[in-house]
Amino acid sequence: MLKVKNLIIFFIIILLANISFADAKSDLNKKKNELNKLQNTLSSKKAEKEKLLKQENKYKQELKNISKTISKNQKEMDSLKLKIKNVEKNLDTASTEYSRASDEKQAYIDQINKKVLEYVKQESSSYFSYPLHRKIQSLVICADVASFHSASDRSLKAKDEIDKYSKSKQDFLSLKSKKQNILNKNMDIQKNKNKQLKTTADKRAKAEKEIRDMDNSKKALESLISKLKIASANEQKKAKTTTSKYQNANVRKNNLPWPVDGKVILKYGKNKHPELDTVIVSNGIKIKAQNGAIIKSIDDGSVVFTGEFKSYGKMIIVDHKGNYFSIYGQLKDILVKQNKAVTRQEPIATVGSGNNSVLYLEIRQCNSPENPLMWLEEKK
């Protein structure tokens, strides 16, 4: 009878050990699935980074080309400015010459008229006239007439040059205006390309930071899986059931109060990145609340962590004993201390204001993240 009893106890121990091993194996499989999701997200993020890098290089090449064009436009503008300066100088010279020749021409006209008048008067008074004197006067008048014609020719030539240089100046000014418009357009293009380059570079830097954060999370998760593998092997040697562990936690599902009133703005699981053309995986949800709203514990438990933690910012972790934890991130003020026991709906923190009035909530069972909406009460 004793042998039969011992045999029954032995089989029960083996059965319990198998149950425990199955739970550990299930936990390990969850972690592996989580790691695979993280690796897929990481691959997607790396592909996005490469895409942004190519786009960034494209903008850099376009900026290089537009800079060459602007440099060429600037040289053409400088050349036109020099030509306009030269033609204005020639125009001033021609205008001065025209003015001088016109003044000389008028002076010779006045002088000729005066001498002709004197000559006529002397001719009418023949008894006062001398042939030699009249001949000299005639030669002087002829010399003045020749000087007049010379001044007149110079005046006409200067007028032609004024017309020519005026036209050249207008042509150069028109061409300068067109070149200036082209230069302005190219500079606008350069400005826009610089903005696009900065935006792309910022996105690429952001993607690289997210990749680094994901790499760190991936390493931490791989380390955790390694520990779980060791725990899984050790579980085969133990005769311990975990049924009671899950029972207390599972009855809480769809039965927990919300930590804060608000709207869910980030869902659990896959989410489209708001700026980058990629998908990110979230282990929790984000709730947009009123400025400075009070955050309450979703259940009885013990505060096992308070403080800053990587991208979570200020964070609180509450152990609810039923083999599940609640994690509250992106907090403004923490109202509880570590190792303090808390009750359901007890205030533990506050949210910020403006864009920071957001609570990040994560629930983990057996260290695996689960959708918080499957635990919280349904909103009516």
C-alpha positions as CSV (number, residue, x, y, z in Angstrom):
1,M,0.0,0.0,0.0
2,L,2.9,2.3,0.9
3,K,4.6,1.6,-2.4
4,V,1.4,2.4,-4.3
5,K,1.1,5.7,-2.4
6,N,4.7,6.6,-3.1
7,L,4.2,5.7,-6.8
8,I,1.2,8.0,-7.0
9,I,3.1,10.9,-5.3
10,F,6.0,10.3,-7.8
11,F,3.6,10.5,-10.8
12,I,2.0,13.7,-9.4
13,I,5.5,15.3,-9.0
14,I,6.3,14.4,-12.6
15,L,3.0,15.8,-13.8
16,L,3.5,19.1,-11.9
17,A,7.0,19.3,-13.2
18,N,5.7,18.9,-16.8
19,I,3.1,21.6,-16.2
20,S,5.8,23.9,-14.8
21,F,8.1,23.2,-17.7
22,A,5.3,23.8,-20.2
23,D,4.6,27.2,-18.6
24,A,8.3,28.1,-18.7
25,K,8.5,27.0,-22.3
26,S,5.4,29.1,-23.2
27,D,7.0,32.1,-21.5
28,L,10.2,31.5,-23.5
29,N,8.2,31.2,-26.8
30,K,6.5,34.5,-26.0
31,K,9.8,36.2,-25.5
32,K,11.1,34.7,-28.7
33,N,8.1,36.0,-30.6
34,E,8.6,39.4,-29.0
35,L,12.3,39.3,-30.1
36,N,11.3,38.4,-33.6
37,K,8.9,41.4,-33.7
38,L,11.6,43.6,-32.4
39,Q,14.0,42.3,-35.0
40,N,11.5,42.9,-37.8
41,T,10.9,46.4,-36.6
42,L,14.6,47.0,-36.4
43,S,15.1,45.8,-40.0
44,S,12.3,48.1,-41.1
45,K,13.9,51.0,-39.2
46,K,17.3,50.3,-40.8
47,A,15.7,50.2,-44.2
48,E,14.1,53.5,-43.5
49,K,17.4,55.0,-42.4
50,E,19.1,53.8,-45.6
51,K,16.3,55.4,-47.6
52,L,16.7,58.7,-45.7
53,L,20.4,58.5,-46.2
54,K,20.0,58.1,-50.0
55,Q,17.5,61.0,-50.0
56,E,20.0,63.1,-47.9
57,N,22.8,62.4,-50.4
58,K,20.5,63.3,-53.3
59,Y,19.7,66.7,-51.7
60,K,23.4,67.3,-51.1
61,Q,24.1,66.6,-54.8
62,E,21.3,68.8,-55.8
63,L,22.6,71.6,-53.5
64,K,26.0,71.2,-55.0
65,N,24.6,71.6,-58.5
66,I,22.5,74.6,-57.6
67,S,25.4,76.1,-55.8
68,K,27.4,75.8,-59.1
69,T,24.6,77.4,-61.0
70,I,24.3,80.3,-58.5
71,S,28.1,80.8,-58.7
72,K,27.8,81.0,-62.5
73,N,24.8,83.4,-62.2
74,Q,26.8,85.5,-59.8
75,K,29.8,85.7,-62.2
76,E,27.4,86.7,-65.0
77,M,25.9,89.4,-62.8
78,D,29.3,90.7,-61.9
79,S,30.3,90.8,-65.6
80,L,27.1,92.6,-66.4
81,K,27.7,95.1,-63.6
82,L,31.2,95.8,-65.0
83,K,29.8,96.2,-68.5
84,I,27.1,98.6,-67.3
85,K,29.8,100.6,-65.4
86,N,31.9,100.8,-68.5
87,V,29.0,101.8,-70.8
88,E,27.9,104.5,-68.3
89,K,31.5,105.8,-68.3
90,N,31.5,105.9,-72.1
91,L,28.0,107.5,-72.0
92,D,29.3,110.2,-69.6
93,T,32.3,110.9,-72.0
94,A,30.0,111.1,-75.0
95,S,27.6,113.4,-73.2
96,T,30.5,115.7,-72.1
97,E,31.8,115.7,-75.7
98,Y,28.3,116.4,-77.1
99,S,27.8,119.3,-74.6
100,R,31.3,120.7,-75.4
101,A,30.8,120.4,-79.2
102,S,27.4,122.0,-79.0
103,D,28.7,124.9,-77.0
104,E,31.6,125.4,-79.5
105,K,29.2,125.2,-82.4
106,Q,26.9,127.9,-80.9
107,A,29.9,130.0,-80.1
108,Y,31.2,129.8,-83.7
109,I,27.7,130.7,-85.0
110,D,27.6,133.8,-82.8
111,Q,31.1,134.7,-83.8
112,I,30.5,134.2,-87.6
113,N,27.3,136.2,-87.5
114,K,29.1,139.1,-85.7
115,K,32.0,139.1,-88.2
116,V,29.7,138.8,-91.2
117,L,27.7,141.7,-90.0
118,E,30.9,143.8,-89.6
119,Y,32.1,142.7,-93.0
120,V,28.8,143.8,-94.6
121,K,28.9,147.2,-92.8
122,Q,32.4,147.8,-94.1
123,E,31.4,146.8,-97.6
124,S,28.7,149.4,-97.6
125,S,31.2,152.1,-96.6
126,S,33.6,151.5,-99.5
127,Y,35.6,154.6,-98.9
128,F,36.7,153.2,-95.6
129,S,37.5,149.8,-97.0
130,Y,40.8,148.3,-97.9
131,P,41.1,145.2,-100.1
132,L,43.7,143.5,-97.9
133,H,41.6,144.1,-94.8
134,R,38.5,142.6,-96.4
135,K,40.5,139.6,-97.6
136,I,41.8,139.0,-94.0
137,Q,38.2,139.3,-92.6
138,S,37.0,136.8,-95.3
139,L,39.7,134.3,-94.4
140,V,38.9,134.6,-90.6
141,I,35.2,134.1,-91.4
142,C,36.0,131.0,-93.5
143,A,38.2,129.6,-90.6
144,D,35.3,130.1,-88.2
145,V,33.0,128.3,-90.6
146,A,35.4,125.4,-90.8
147,S,35.6,125.3,-87.0
148,F,31.8,125.4,-86.8
149,H,31.6,122.4,-89.2
150,S,34.2,120.5,-87.1
151,A,32.3,121.2,-83.9
152,S,29.0,120.2,-85.6
153,D,30.6,116.9,-86.8
154,R,31.9,116.2,-83.3
155,S,28.4,117.0,-81.9
156,L,26.7,114.5,-84.3
157,K,29.3,111.8,-83.6
158,A,28.9,112.4,-79.8
159,K,25.1,112.2,-80.3
160,D,25.4,108.8,-82.1
161,E,27.6,107.5,-79.3
162,I,25.1,108.7,-76.7
163,D,22.3,106.8,-78.6
164,K,24.5,103.7,-78.9
165,Y,25.7,103.6,-75.3
166,S,22.2,104.4,-74.0
167,K,20.8,101.5,-76.0
168,S,23.7,99.2,-74.7
169,K,22.9,100.3,-71.2
170,Q,19.3,99.5,-71.5
171,D,20.1,96.1,-73.0
172,F,22.5,95.4,-70.2
173,L,20.0,96.5,-67.5
174,S,17.3,94.3,-69.1
175,L,19.7,91.4,-69.2
176,K,20.8,92.1,-65.6
177,S,17.1,92.1,-64.5
178,K,16.6,88.7,-66.1
179,K,19.8,87.3,-64.6
180,Q,18.8,88.7,-61.2
181,N,15.4,86.9,-61.5
182,I,17.2,83.6,-62.4
183,L,19.6,84.2,-59.5
184,N,16.7,84.8,-57.1
185,K,14.9,81.7,-58.2
186,N,18.0,79.6,-57.8
187,M,18.6,81.0,-54.4
188,D,15.0,80.2,-53.4
189,I,15.6,76.6,-54.7
190,Q,18.8,76.5,-52.7
191,K,17.0,77.7,-49.6
192,N,14.2,75.1,-50.0
193,K,16.8,72.3,-50.7
194,N,18.6,73.3,-47.5
195,K,15.3,73.0,-45.6
196,Q,14.6,69.6,-47.1
197,L,18.1,68.5,-46.4
198,K,17.8,69.6,-42.7
199,T,14.4,67.9,-42.4
200,T,15.8,64.7,-43.9
201,A,18.9,64.8,-41.8
202,D,16.9,65.3,-38.7
203,K,14.6,62.4,-39.6
204,R,17.7,60.2,-40.3
205,A,19.3,61.2,-37.0
206,K,16.0,60.4,-35.3
207,A,15.8,57.0,-37.0
208,E,19.4,56.3,-36.0
209,K,18.5,57.1,-32.4
210,E,15.5,54.8,-32.5
211,I,17.7,52.1,-34.1
212,R,20.2,52.5,-31.2
213,D,17.4,52.3,-28.7
214,M,16.0,49.2,-30.4
215,D,19.4,47.6,-30.4
216,N,19.7,48.2,-26.7
217,S,16.2,46.8,-26.1
218,K,17.0,43.8,-28.4
219,K,20.2,43.1,-26.4
220,A,18.3,43.4,-23.1
221,L,15.6,41.1,-24.4
222,E,18.1,38.6,-25.7
223,S,19.8,38.6,-22.3
224,L,16.4,38.0,-20.6
225,I,15.6,35.1,-23.0
226,S,19.0,33.5,-22.2
227,K,18.0,33.7,-18.5
228,L,14.6,32.2,-19.3
229,K,16.2,29.3,-21.1
230,I,18.3,28.6,-18.0
231,A,15.1,28.9,-15.9
232,S,13.3,26.6,-18.3
233,A,15.9,23.9,-17.9
234,N,15.8,24.3,-14.1
235,E,12.0,24.0,-14.1
236,Q,12.3,20.4,-15.3
237,K,13.9,19.7,-11.9
238,K,11.2,21.3,-9.8
239,A,7.8,20.0,-8.8
240,K,5.9,23.3,-8.7
241,T,2.7,24.3,-10.3
242,T,2.1,27.8,-11.5
243,T,-1.7,27.5,-11.9
244,S,-2.3,29.6,-8.8
245,K,0.0,32.4,-10.2
246,Y,-2.1,33.0,-13.3
247,Q,-5.5,32.5,-11.6
248,N,-5.2,35.7,-9.6
249,A,-4.0,37.8,-12.5
250,N,-6.4,36.5,-15.1
251,V,-9.5,37.3,-13.1
252,R,-8.5,40.9,-13.2
253,K,-8.6,41.1,-17.0
254,N,-11.3,43.6,-18.3
255,N,-11.9,44.5,-14.7
256,L,-9.2,47.1,-13.8
257,P,-10.0,50.8,-13.5
258,W,-8.3,53.3,-15.8
259,P,-5.2,55.0,-14.3
260,V,-6.3,58.3,-15.7
261,D,-9.2,59.7,-17.7
262,G,-8.3,60.4,-21.3
263,K,-8.1,59.3,-24.9
264,V,-5.8,56.5,-26.2
265,I,-3.4,58.1,-28.8
266,L,-1.0,55.2,-29.2
267,K,-2.3,51.6,-29.4
268,Y,-0.6,48.4,-28.3
269,G,1.3,46.6,-31.0
270,K,2.1,47.9,-34.5
271,N,1.7,51.6,-35.1
272,K,2.4,53.7,-38.2
273,H,5.3,56.2,-37.4
274,P,3.8,59.8,-37.5
275,E,6.8,61.1,-39.5
276,L,8.8,58.2,-41.0
277,D,7.5,55.8,-43.6
278,T,7.8,52.8,-41.2
279,V,6.0,50.8,-38.5
280,I,7.0,50.7,-34.9
281,V,5.9,48.2,-32.2
282,S,4.7,49.5,-28.9
283,N,4.6,47.3,-25.8
284,G,2.0,49.6,-24.1
285,I,-0.5,52.4,-24.8
286,K,-0.4,56.2,-24.5
287,I,-3.3,58.1,-22.9
288,K,-3.7,61.8,-23.6
289,A,-5.1,63.3,-20.3
290,Q,-5.9,66.8,-18.9
291,N,-3.0,69.0,-17.9
292,G,-1.6,67.9,-14.5
293,A,-4.1,65.0,-14.1
294,I,-3.6,62.6,-11.2
295,I,-2.5,59.0,-12.1
296,K,-3.8,56.2,-9.9
297,S,-2.6,52.7,-9.4
298,I,-4.8,50.2,-11.4
299,D,-4.7,47.6,-8.5
300,D,-3.3,46.7,-5.1
301,G,0.4,46.1,-5.1
302,S,3.9,47.2,-4.1
303,V,6.0,49.9,-5.8
304,V,9.2,48.1,-6.9
305,F,10.8,50.9,-8.9
306,T,10.6,54.7,-9.2
307,G,12.9,57.0,-11.1
308,E,14.3,57.9,-14.6
309,F,14.5,55.0,-17.1
310,K,15.8,55.5,-20.7
311,S,13.0,56.5,-23.1
312,Y,10.3,56.0,-20.4
313,G,11.4,59.2,-18.6
314,K,10.2,59.3,-15.0
315,M,8.7,55.8,-14.4
316,I,6.9,53.7,-11.7
317,I,6.7,49.9,-11.7
318,V,4.0,48.3,-9.4
319,D,4.2,44.5,-8.6
320,H,0.6,43.2,-8.3
321,K,1.7,39.9,-6.9
322,G,-0.5,37.9,-9.2
323,N,2.6,37.5,-11.5
324,Y,1.8,40.7,-13.3
325,F,3.2,44.2,-13.2
326,S,1.9,47.7,-14.3
327,I,4.4,50.2,-15.7
328,Y,3.6,54.0,-15.7
329,G,6.0,56.1,-17.9
330,Q,6.5,59.7,-19.1
331,L,5.4,61.1,-15.7
332,K,5.8,64.6,-14.4
333,D,5.8,64.2,-10.6
334,I,6.1,60.9,-8.7
335,L,3.9,60.8,-5.5
336,V,5.0,57.5,-4.0
337,K,8.3,56.0,-2.8
338,Q,9.9,52.7,-3.7
339,N,8.9,49.7,-1.7
340,K,5.6,51.4,-0.6
341,A,2.4,49.3,-0.7
342,V,-0.4,50.9,-2.7
343,T,-4.1,50.2,-3.0
344,R,-6.3,50.2,-6.1
345,Q,-7.0,53.8,-7.3
346,E,-4.4,55.3,-4.9
347,P,-2.7,58.4,-6.5
348,I,0.9,57.6,-7.5
349,A,1.9,60.3,-10.0
350,T,0.8,63.2,-12.2
351,V,1.0,63.9,-16.0
352,G,2.6,67.0,-17.5
353,S,1.0,69.8,-19.5
354,G,0.5,70.6,-23.2
355,N,2.2,68.0,-25.4
356,N,3.5,66.3,-22.2
357,S,0.1,65.6,-20.7
358,V,0.5,61.9,-21.8
359,L,0.7,58.7,-19.7
360,Y,2.5,55.6,-21.0
361,L,0.9,52.4,-19.5
362,E,2.3,49.0,-19.9
363,I,1.1,45.7,-18.3
364,R,3.4,42.6,-18.2
365,Q,2.4,39.1,-17.2
366,C,5.3,36.6,-16.7
367,N,7.5,39.5,-18.0
368,S,5.6,39.4,-21.3
369,P,3.9,42.7,-22.4
370,E,0.1,42.4,-22.9
371,N,-2.4,44.8,-24.4
372,P,-3.5,47.0,-21.4
373,L,-7.0,47.4,-23.1
374,M,-7.5,43.7,-22.4
375,W,-7.1,44.4,-18.7
376,L,-8.8,47.8,-18.3
377,E,-12.6,48.2,-18.0
378,E,-14.4,48.9,-21.2
379,K,-15.4,52.5,-21.5
380,K,-19.1,53.1,-21.9
